């Protein structure tokens, strides 16, 4: 496949960049804009319960720095711990963004680990899909749960690589590979990426994209890290499309020809 024509399709939308980035934890909205611009991301996540996009009149708004006309907003339900709150939050987001229906659902189960509550997630997904939302869903790396969410109608499955904000990287690549193999919708690693190599590995495994926030926002130089993440996602995707050589154990294979040697 020609990587230049390798479009990233999520629901009814098409993108070029496979890097999705968050908008939280930066020093200010100015730094947020600079980092996102450097990342090349087209999709930006927005925690509706924590970020002002117009619901708090008189306060600085993200929209003044990251224009919805230039980026695809992905409202998310960060901070929600049950299906009811998640559904209400995304309906509010749809009103604030003039009918925008591409959303990220995350229902958390524990305040310390931020691990997803998959039971509440499934219940919320059923309601939101029926309500006309295109649901990208944060979940555990359980292949059975991932398939259930796809069957409900979610347009992208977003398993964690490790805990949110941990920077621990991909702890269970085998489960991710099972999810990827069994999925007919995009699989996007969400949570746990700490540095560029983590993003590259996710893409080399065959993930369709990577979503991150803390890895960029809490880097010593967020702008530089944003650029590194862009390159890592692109390189990982190209390596996946190219197809790596087979691994060999104790089977050395000279890189230069062994025939026609000068004697």
Secondary structure, DSSP 8 states (H G I E B T S, - for coil): --GGG--EEETTEEES--EEEE--SSSSHHHHHHHHHHHT-SEEEEETTTS-SSSSTTS--GGGTS-TTTSEEEEE-TT--SHHHHHHHHHHHHHHTTT--EEEE--BS-TTT--B-HHHHHHHHHHHHHTT-EEEEEE-S-HHHHHHHHHHT-SEEEE-SSSTT-----S-HHHHHHHHHH-SSEEEEES---SHHHHHHHHHHT-SEEEESHHHHTSTTHHHHHHHHHHHHHHHHHHHHH------SS----SS--SS---
